[in-house]
Amino acid sequence: VSPLLDYADFDGAALLSNDPFRGASIPGGSIRLMDAPGLGASPAPTIDLAAAFQSA
């Protein structure tokens, strides 16, 4: 798909005020993934996942 894109927006998670996951960071404008399988995302220790994904 990437050859069809002029621009890709990957920083959406950085704009969340209460992101239930930790993983990628954007130091100096470059996306850095964690050194873990896949994208390296893991639940934030301070987030109640059941409440975070509960329907409104």
PDB file of N, CA, C and O in Angstrom, chain B, residues numbered from 101:
ATOM      1  N   VAL B 101       0.823  -1.188   0.000  1.00  0.00           N
ATOM      2  CA  VAL B 101       0.000   0.000   0.000  1.00  0.00           C
ATOM      3  C   VAL B 101       0.871   1.256   0.000  1.00  0.00           C
ATOM      4  O   VAL B 101       0.496   2.255  -0.615  1.00  0.00           O
ATOM      5  N   SER B 102       2.015   1.232   0.669  1.00  0.00           N
ATOM      6  CA  SER B 102       2.820   2.449   0.804  1.00  0.00           C
ATOM      7  C   SER B 102       3.232   3.087  -0.519  1.00  0.00           C
ATOM      8  O   SER B 102       3.370   4.310  -0.550  1.00  0.00           O
ATOM      9  N   PRO B 103       3.440   2.350  -1.623  1.00  0.00           N
ATOM     10  CA  PRO B 103       3.749   3.032  -2.881  1.00  0.00           C
ATOM     11  C   PRO B 103       2.605   3.917  -3.376  1.00  0.00           C
ATOM     12  O   PRO B 103       2.824   4.807  -4.197  1.00  0.00           O
ATOM     13  N   LEU B 104       1.395   3.681  -2.888  1.00  0.00           N
ATOM     14  CA  LEU B 104       0.243   4.466  -3.309  1.00  0.00           C
ATOM     15  C   LEU B 104       0.049   5.724  -2.462  1.00  0.00           C
ATOM     16  O   LEU B 104      -0.818   6.545  -2.763  1.00  0.00           O
ATOM     17  N   LEU B 105       0.847   5.879  -1.409  1.00  0.00           N
ATOM     18  CA  LEU B 105       0.692   7.015  -0.497  1.00  0.00           C
ATOM     19  C   LEU B 105       1.657   8.143  -0.829  1.00  0.00           C
ATOM     20  O   LEU B 105       2.827   7.904  -1.131  1.00  0.00           O
ATOM     21  N   ASP B 106       1.161   9.364  -0.773  1.00  0.00           N
ATOM     22  CA  ASP B 106       2.048  10.522  -0.838  1.00  0.00           C
ATOM     23  C   ASP B 106       2.560  10.848   0.563  1.00  0.00           C
ATOM     24  O   ASP B 106       3.738  11.156   0.748  1.00  0.00           O
ATOM     25  N   TYR B 107       1.667  10.776   1.543  1.00  0.00           N
ATOM     26  CA  TYR B 107       2.008  11.040   2.937  1.00  0.00           C
ATOM     27  C   TYR B 107       1.273  10.031   3.810  1.00  0.00           C
ATOM     28  O   TYR B 107       0.138   9.661   3.511  1.00  0.00           O
ATOM     29  N   ALA B 108       1.912   9.585   4.883  1.00  0.00           N
ATOM     30  CA  ALA B 108       1.286   8.674   5.835  1.00  0.00           C
ATOM     31  C   ALA B 108       1.311   9.328   7.216  1.00  0.00           C
ATOM     32  O   ALA B 108       2.318   9.921   7.604  1.00  0.00           O
ATOM     33  N   ASP B 109       0.219   9.223   7.948  1.00  0.00           N
ATOM     34  CA  ASP B 109       0.102   9.826   9.271  1.00  0.00           C
ATOM     35  C   ASP B 109       0.199   8.725  10.318  1.00  0.00           C
ATOM     36  O   ASP B 109      -0.760   7.984  10.532  1.00  0.00           O
ATOM     37  N   PHE B 110       1.342   8.617  10.966  1.00  0.00           N
ATOM     38  CA  PHE B 110       1.569   7.566  11.952  1.00  0.00           C
ATOM     39  C   PHE B 110       1.627   8.078  13.384  1.00  0.00           C
ATOM     40  O   PHE B 110       1.847   7.287  14.302  1.00  0.00           O
ATOM     41  N   ASP B 111       1.439   9.366  13.601  1.00  0.00           N
ATOM     42  CA  ASP B 111       1.620   9.909  14.941  1.00  0.00           C
ATOM     43  C   ASP B 111       0.318  10.099  15.716  1.00  0.00           C
ATOM     44  O   ASP B 111       0.314  10.775  16.745  1.00  0.00           O
ATOM     45  N   GLY B 112      -0.773   9.524  15.252  1.00  0.00           N
ATOM     46  CA  GLY B 112      -2.064   9.697  15.914  1.00  0.00           C
ATOM     47  C   GLY B 112      -2.060   9.281  17.374  1.00  0.00           C
ATOM     48  O   GLY B 112      -2.666   9.959  18.203  1.00  0.00           O
ATOM     49  N   ALA B 113      -1.391   8.180  17.713  1.00  0.00           N
ATOM     50  CA  ALA B 113      -1.358   7.717  19.101  1.00  0.00           C
ATOM     51  C   ALA B 113      -0.631   8.703  20.008  1.00  0.00           C
ATOM     52  O   ALA B 113      -0.935   8.780  21.198  1.00  0.00           O
ATOM     53  N   ALA B 114       0.309   9.446  19.474  1.00  0.00           N
ATOM     54  CA  ALA B 114       1.043  10.430  20.281  1.00  0.00           C
ATOM     55  C   ALA B 114       0.140  11.578  20.716  1.00  0.00           C
ATOM     56  O   ALA B 114       0.473  12.305  21.651  1.00  0.00           O
ATOM     57  N   LEU B 115      -0.985  11.747  20.055  1.00  0.00           N
ATOM     58  CA  LEU B 115      -1.902  12.839  20.369  1.00  0.00           C
ATOM     59  C   LEU B 115      -2.951  12.458  21.410  1.00  0.00           C
ATOM     60  O   LEU B 115      -3.722  13.314  21.844  1.00  0.00           O
ATOM     61  N   LEU B 116      -2.995  11.188  21.818  1.00  0.00           N
ATOM     62  CA  LEU B 116      -3.976  10.735  22.803  1.00  0.00           C
ATOM     63  C   LEU B 116      -3.573  11.188  24.201  1.00  0.00           C
ATOM     64  O   LEU B 116      -2.419  11.030  24.599  1.00  0.00           O
ATOM     65  N   SER B 117      -4.508  11.743  24.935  1.00  0.00           N
ATOM     66  CA  SER B 117      -4.198  12.190  26.295  1.00  0.00           C
ATOM     67  C   SER B 117      -4.221  11.038  27.294  1.00  0.00           C
ATOM     68  O   SER B 117      -3.600  11.134  28.352  1.00  0.00           O
ATOM     69  N   ASN B 118      -4.922   9.954  26.980  1.00  0.00           N
ATOM     70  CA  ASN B 118      -5.038   8.824  27.898  1.00  0.00           C
ATOM     71  C   ASN B 118      -4.845   7.527  27.117  1.00  0.00           C
ATOM     72  O   ASN B 118      -5.735   6.677  27.098  1.00  0.00           O
ATOM     73  N   ASP B 119      -3.703   7.371  26.480  1.00  0.00           N
ATOM     74  CA  ASP B 119      -3.408   6.201  25.655  1.00  0.00           C
ATOM     75  C   ASP B 119      -3.271   4.968  26.546  1.00  0.00           C
ATOM     76  O   ASP B 119      -2.433   4.965  27.448  1.00  0.00           O
ATOM     77  N   PRO B 120      -4.075   3.913  26.320  1.00  0.00           N
ATOM     78  CA  PRO B 120      -4.004   2.726  27.165  1.00  0.00           C
ATOM     79  C   PRO B 120      -2.819   1.816  26.849  1.00  0.00           C
ATOM     80  O   PRO B 120      -2.665   0.775  27.487  1.00  0.00           O
ATOM     81  N   PHE B 121      -1.987   2.179  25.889  1.00  0.00           N
ATOM     82  CA  PHE B 121      -0.837   1.355  25.519  1.00  0.00           C
ATOM     83  C   PHE B 121       0.434   2.183  25.464  1.00  0.00           C
ATOM     84  O   PHE B 121       0.392   3.392  25.240  1.00  0.00           O
ATOM     85  N   ARG B 122       1.554   1.529  25.669  1.00  0.00           N
ATOM     86  CA  ARG B 122       2.872   2.131  25.516  1.00  0.00           C
ATOM     87  C   ARG B 122       3.571   1.391  24.384  1.00  0.00           C
ATOM     88  O   ARG B 122       3.349   0.197  24.179  1.00  0.00           O
ATOM     89  N   GLY B 123       4.395   2.091  23.671  1.00  0.00           N
ATOM     90  CA  GLY B 123       5.106   1.452  22.567  1.00  0.00           C
ATOM     91  C   GLY B 123       5.963   2.452  21.834  1.00  0.00           C
ATOM     92  O   GLY B 123       7.006   2.868  22.339  1.00  0.00           O
ATOM     93  N   ALA B 124       5.542   2.840  20.660  1.00  0.00           N
ATOM     94  CA  ALA B 124       6.326   3.753  19.832  1.00  0.00           C
ATOM     95  C   ALA B 124       6.443   5.125  20.484  1.00  0.00           C
ATOM     96  O   ALA B 124       5.544   5.581  21.190  1.00  0.00           O
ATOM     97  N   SER B 125       7.565   5.760  20.229  1.00  0.00           N
ATOM     98  CA  SER B 125       7.766   7.148  20.652  1.00  0.00           C
ATOM     99  C   SER B 125       8.238   7.941  19.435  1.00  0.00           C
ATOM    100  O   SER B 125       8.621   7.362  18.418  1.00  0.00           O
ATOM    101  N   ILE B 126       8.208   9.260  19.545  1.00  0.00           N
ATOM    102  CA  ILE B 126       8.579  10.100  18.405  1.00  0.00           C
ATOM    103  C   ILE B 126       9.607  11.144  18.859  1.00  0.00           C
ATOM    104  O   ILE B 126       9.305  12.337  18.886  1.00  0.00           O
ATOM    105  N   PRO B 127      10.818  10.702  19.216  1.00  0.00           N
ATOM    106  CA  PRO B 127      11.845  11.667  19.609  1.00  0.00           C
ATOM    107  C   PRO B 127      12.432  12.366  18.379  1.00  0.00           C
ATOM    108  O   PRO B 127      12.872  11.700  17.443  1.00  0.00           O
ATOM    109  N   GLY B 128      12.441  13.659  18.376  1.00  0.00           N
ATOM    110  CA  GLY B 128      13.037  14.403  17.274  1.00  0.00           C
ATOM    111  C   GLY B 128      12.354  14.223  15.934  1.00  0.00           C
ATOM    112  O   GLY B 128      12.961  14.467  14.892  1.00  0.00           O
ATOM    113  N   GLY B 129      11.091  13.796  15.944  1.00  0.00           N
ATOM    114  CA  GLY B 129      10.346  13.651  14.698  1.00  0.00           C
ATOM    115  C   GLY B 129      10.503  12.314  13.999  1.00  0.00           C
ATOM    116  O   GLY B 129       9.928  12.114  12.929  1.00  0.00           O
ATOM    117  N   SER B 130      11.270  11.390  14.574  1.00  0.00           N
ATOM    118  CA  SER B 130      11.436  10.052  13.996  1.00  0.00           C
ATOM    119  C   SER B 130      10.698   9.038  14.854  1.00  0.00           C
ATOM    120  O   SER B 130      10.832   9.050  16.078  1.00  0.00           O
ATOM    121  N   ILE B 131       9.925   8.165  14.235  1.00  0.00           N
ATOM    122  CA  ILE B 131       9.189   7.142  14.979  1.00  0.00           C
ATOM    123  C   ILE B 131      10.154   6.046  15.404  1.00  0.00           C
ATOM    124  O   ILE B 131      10.881   5.494  14.579  1.00  0.00           O
ATOM    125  N   ARG B 132      10.157   5.733  16.699  1.00  0.00           N
ATOM    126  CA  ARG B 132      10.988   4.666  17.256  1.00  0.00           C
ATOM    127  C   ARG B 132      10.070   3.609  17.849  1.00  0.00           C
ATOM    128  O   ARG B 132       9.240   3.911  18.707  1.00  0.00           O
ATOM    129  N   LEU B 133      10.219   2.369  17.393  1.00  0.00           N
ATOM    130  CA  LEU B 133       9.436   1.267  17.938  1.00  0.00           C
ATOM    131  C   LEU B 133      10.194   0.625  19.087  1.00  0.00           C
ATOM    132  O   LEU B 133      11.418   0.721  19.170  1.00  0.00           O
ATOM    133  N   MET B 134       9.461  -0.026  19.968  1.00  0.00           N
ATOM    134  CA  MET B 134      10.069  -0.717  21.093  1.00  0.00           C
ATOM    135  C   MET B 134      10.783  -1.966  20.590  1.00  0.00           C
ATOM    136  O   MET B 134      10.470  -2.478  19.515  1.00  0.00           O
ATOM    137  N   ASP B 135      11.731  -2.447  21.361  1.00  0.00           N
ATOM    138  CA  ASP B 135      12.455  -3.665  21.021  1.00  0.00           C
ATOM    139  C   ASP B 135      11.689  -4.858  21.598  1.00  0.00           C
ATOM    140  O   ASP B 135      12.111  -5.473  22.578  1.00  0.00           O
ATOM    141  N   ALA B 136      10.564  -5.165  20.974  1.00  0.00           N
ATOM    142  CA  ALA B 136       9.685  -6.250  21.406  1.00  0.00           C
ATOM    143  C   ALA B 136       8.997  -6.808  20.162  1.00  0.00           C
ATOM    144  O   ALA B 136       9.025  -6.165  19.112  1.00  0.00           O
ATOM    145  N   PRO B 137       8.389  -7.974  20.251  1.00  0.00           N
ATOM    146  CA  PRO B 137       7.719  -8.545  19.073  1.00  0.00           C
ATOM    147  C   PRO B 137       6.649  -7.617  18.504  1.00  0.00           C
ATOM    148  O   PRO B 137       6.019  -6.854  19.237  1.00  0.00           O
ATOM    149  N   GLY B 138       6.455  -7.691  17.210  1.00  0.00           N
ATOM    150  CA  GLY B 138       5.442  -6.873  16.539  1.00  0.00           C
ATOM    151  C   GLY B 138       5.807  -5.409  16.629  1.00  0.00           C
ATOM    152  O   GLY B 138       6.958  -5.039  16.398  1.00  0.00           O
ATOM    153  N   LEU B 139       4.844  -4.577  16.960  1.00  0.00           N
ATOM    154  CA  LEU B 139       5.104  -3.148  17.121  1.00  0.00           C
ATOM    155  C   LEU B 139       5.635  -2.812  18.510  1.00  0.00           C
ATOM    156  O   LEU B 139       6.025  -1.675  18.773  1.00  0.00           O
ATOM    157  N   GLY B 140       5.648  -3.798  19.390  1.00  0.00           N
ATOM    158  CA  GLY B 140       6.173  -3.584  20.730  1.00  0.00           C
ATOM    159  C   GLY B 140       5.208  -2.921  21.685  1.00  0.00           C
ATOM    160  O   GLY B 140       5.607  -2.504  22.773  1.00  0.00           O
ATOM    161  N   ALA B 141       3.952  -2.814  21.306  1.00  0.00           N
ATOM    162  CA  ALA B 141       2.964  -2.174  22.180  1.00  0.00           C
ATOM    163  C   ALA B 141       2.629  -3.079  23.357  1.00  0.00           C
ATOM    164  O   ALA B 141       2.540  -4.298  23.212  1.00  0.00           O
ATOM    165  N   SER B 142       2.443  -2.468  24.521  1.00  0.00           N
ATOM    166  CA  SER B 142       2.036  -3.212  25.708  1.00  0.00           C
ATOM    167  C   SER B 142       1.095  -2.327  26.524  1.00  0.00           C
ATOM    168  O   SER B 142       1.169  -1.101  26.443  1.00  0.00           O
ATOM    169  N   PRO B 143       0.210  -2.946  27.310  1.00  0.00           N
ATOM    170  CA  PRO B 143      -0.720  -2.145  28.112  1.00  0.00           C
ATOM    171  C   PRO B 143       0.031  -1.246  29.092  1.00  0.00           C
ATOM    172  O   PRO B 143       1.011  -1.671  29.704  1.00  0.00           O
ATOM    173  N   ALA B 144      -0.420  -0.028  29.238  1.00  0.00           N
ATOM    174  CA  ALA B 144       0.163   0.889  30.222  1.00  0.00           C
ATOM    175  C   ALA B 144      -0.179   0.377  31.616  1.00  0.00           C
ATOM    176  O   ALA B 144      -1.316  -0.034  31.848  1.00  0.00           O
ATOM    177  N   PRO B 145       0.761   0.389  32.543  1.00  0.00           N
ATOM    178  CA  PRO B 145       0.502  -0.173  33.874  1.00  0.00           C
ATOM    179  C   PRO B 145      -0.558   0.585  34.672  1.00  0.00           C
ATOM    180  O   PRO B 145      -1.137   0.024  35.602  1.00  0.00           O
ATOM    181  N   THR B 146      -0.819   1.828  34.335  1.00  0.00           N
ATOM    182  CA  THR B 146      -1.776   2.627  35.112  1.00  0.00           C
ATOM    183  C   THR B 146      -3.174   2.630  34.515  1.00  0.00           C
ATOM    184  O   THR B 146      -4.058   3.313  35.032  1.00  0.00           O
ATOM    185  N   ILE B 147      -3.394   1.882  33.440  1.00  0.00           N
ATOM    186  CA  ILE B 147      -4.685   1.894  32.752  1.00  0.00           C
ATOM    187  C   ILE B 147      -5.471   0.631  33.078  1.00  0.00           C
ATOM    188  O   ILE B 147      -4.927  -0.471  33.020  1.00  0.00           O
ATOM    189  N   ASP B 148      -6.738   0.783  33.418  1.00  0.00           N
ATOM    190  CA  ASP B 148      -7.658  -0.339  33.603  1.00  0.00           C
ATOM    191  C   ASP B 148      -8.205  -0.683  32.221  1.00  0.00           C
ATOM    192  O   ASP B 148      -9.088   0.009  31.716  1.00  0.00           O
ATOM    193  N   LEU B 149      -7.685  -1.754  31.602  1.00  0.00           N
ATOM    194  CA  LEU B 149      -8.066  -2.082  30.228  1.00  0.00           C
ATOM    195  C   LEU B 149      -9.551  -2.376  30.083  1.00  0.00           C
ATOM    196  O   LEU B 149     -10.146  -2.029  29.063  1.00  0.00           O
ATOM    197  N   ALA B 150     -10.161  -3.003  31.075  1.00  0.00           N
ATOM    198  CA  ALA B 150     -11.598  -3.285  30.988  1.00  0.00           C
ATOM    199  C   ALA B 150     -12.386  -1.984  30.881  1.00  0.00           C
ATOM    200  O   ALA B 150     -13.324  -1.892  30.089  1.00  0.00           O
ATOM    201  N   ALA B 151     -12.017  -0.990  31.662  1.00  0.00           N
ATOM    202  CA  ALA B 151     -12.706   0.300  31.615  1.00  0.00           C
ATOM    203  C   ALA B 151     -12.367   1.066  30.343  1.00  0.00           C
ATOM    204  O   ALA B 151     -13.222   1.760  29.792  1.00  0.00           O
ATOM    205  N   ALA B 152     -11.126   0.947  29.869  1.00  0.00           N
ATOM    206  CA  ALA B 152     -10.697   1.683  28.677  1.00  0.00           C
ATOM    207  C   ALA B 152     -11.451   1.238  27.434  1.00  0.00           C
ATOM    208  O   ALA B 152     -11.689   2.042  26.532  1.00  0.00           O
ATOM    209  N   PHE B 153     -11.827  -0.034  27.379  1.00  0.00           N
ATOM    210  CA  PHE B 153     -12.497  -0.554  26.192  1.00  0.00           C
ATOM    211  C   PHE B 153     -13.983  -0.800  26.399  1.00  0.00           C
ATOM    212  O   PHE B 153     -14.623  -1.455  25.577  1.00  0.00           O
ATOM    213  N   GLN B 154     -14.531  -0.288  27.476  1.00  0.00           N
ATOM    214  CA  GLN B 154     -15.957  -0.431  27.747  1.00  0.00           C
ATOM    215  C   GLN B 154     -16.745   0.497  26.827  1.00  0.00           C
ATOM    216  O   GLN B 154     -16.358   1.647  26.619  1.00  0.00           O
ATOM    217  N   SER B 155     -17.842  -0.002  26.282  1.00  0.00           N
ATOM    218  CA  SER B 155     -18.679   0.818  25.395  1.00  0.00           C
ATOM    219  C   SER B 155     -19.334   1.945  26.176  1.00  0.00           C
ATOM    220  O   SER B 155     -19.716   1.780  27.335  1.00  0.00           O
ATOM    221  N   ALA B 156     -19.453   3.078  25.527  1.00  0.00           N
ATOM    222  CA  ALA B 156     -20.078   4.237  26.180  1.00  0.00           C
ATOM    223  C   ALA B 156     -21.578   4.133  26.131  1.00  0.00           C
ATOM    224  O   ALA B 156     -22.275   5.017  26.630  1.00  0.00           O
TER     225      ALA B 156
END
